[in-house]
Amino acid sequence: MFGADLGIVLIWASLIMLIFMLVWILLGPLKLFNKILINTVLGIICVFIYNLIANFAKFDIIGINELSLSVLAVLGVPGFVAIVIIKALI
């Protein structure tokens, strides 16, 4: 009388599991986006600091273009170091 039918309980349990699975699937790309965003911001900050120091020390500055932004977005601070090394070798 007062108990829930087994079918209704299974339907509710499956709906809750489906919601959790959809949230889990949809949050995966957001984690990747956040990582790329953090890498890009840290890399650009490093480039701006380097360019400020380069102006006073008469070094070549690093331009911000599509290629450098792509390297900074994927690699972050190690990408900045790679750009500085490549810039020094060229």
C-alpha positions as CSV (number, residue, x, y, z in Angstrom):
1,M,0.0,0.0,0.0
2,F,2.6,2.5,1.1
3,G,5.6,1.1,-0.7
4,A,6.7,2.2,-4.1
5,D,6.4,-0.1,-7.1
6,L,9.7,-1.6,-8.2
7,G,9.3,-0.4,-11.8
8,I,8.9,3.2,-10.6
9,V,12.0,3.0,-8.4
10,L,14.0,1.6,-11.3
11,I,12.8,4.3,-13.6
12,W,13.8,7.0,-11.2
13,A,17.2,5.4,-10.5
14,S,17.9,5.1,-14.2
15,L,16.9,8.8,-14.8
16,I,19.2,9.9,-12.0
17,M,22.1,7.8,-13.4
18,L,21.4,9.2,-16.9
19,I,21.6,12.8,-15.5
20,F,24.9,12.1,-13.8
21,M,26.4,10.5,-16.9
22,L,25.3,13.4,-19.1
23,V,26.9,15.9,-16.6
24,W,30.1,13.8,-16.6
25,I,30.3,13.7,-20.4
26,L,29.6,17.4,-20.8
27,L,32.1,18.5,-18.1
28,G,35.0,16.8,-19.9
29,P,35.5,19.4,-22.6
30,L,35.0,22.2,-20.1
31,K,38.0,20.9,-18.2
32,L,40.1,20.9,-21.4
33,F,38.9,24.4,-22.2
34,N,39.8,25.7,-18.7
35,K,43.3,24.1,-19.0
36,I,43.9,25.8,-22.4
37,L,42.6,29.1,-21.1
38,I,44.9,29.0,-18.0
39,N,47.9,28.0,-20.2
40,T,47.2,30.9,-22.6
41,V,46.8,33.5,-19.8
42,L,50.0,32.4,-18.1
43,G,51.9,32.3,-21.3
44,I,50.7,35.8,-22.4
45,I,51.6,37.2,-18.9
46,C,55.1,35.7,-19.3
47,V,55.4,37.3,-22.8
48,F,54.3,40.7,-21.5
49,I,56.8,40.5,-18.6
50,Y,59.5,39.4,-21.0
51,N,58.7,42.3,-23.4
52,L,58.8,44.8,-20.6
53,I,62.2,43.6,-19.5
54,A,63.4,43.3,-23.2
55,N,62.6,47.0,-23.7
56,F,65.0,48.0,-21.0
57,A,67.7,45.5,-21.8
58,K,67.5,46.1,-25.6
59,F,66.5,42.5,-26.4
60,D,64.2,41.6,-29.3
61,I,60.6,41.5,-28.2
62,I,58.3,38.6,-28.8
63,G,55.3,39.5,-31.0
64,I,51.9,38.1,-30.2
65,N,50.4,36.5,-33.3
66,E,48.4,33.4,-34.1
67,L,51.4,31.1,-34.0
68,S,52.8,32.3,-30.7
69,L,49.3,32.2,-29.2
70,S,48.8,28.7,-30.4
71,V,52.1,27.5,-28.9
72,L,51.3,29.3,-25.6
73,A,47.7,27.9,-25.5
74,V,48.9,24.3,-25.9
75,L,52.1,24.4,-23.9
76,G,51.8,27.4,-21.5
77,V,55.0,28.4,-19.7
78,P,57.1,25.8,-21.4
79,G,55.9,27.1,-24.7
80,F,57.0,30.6,-23.7
81,V,60.5,29.2,-22.9
82,A,60.5,27.4,-26.3
83,I,59.6,30.7,-28.0
84,V,62.4,32.6,-26.2
85,I,64.9,29.9,-27.1
86,I,63.8,29.9,-30.7
87,K,63.9,33.7,-30.8
88,A,67.5,33.7,-29.4
89,L,68.6,31.2,-32.0
90,I,67.2,33.1,-34.9
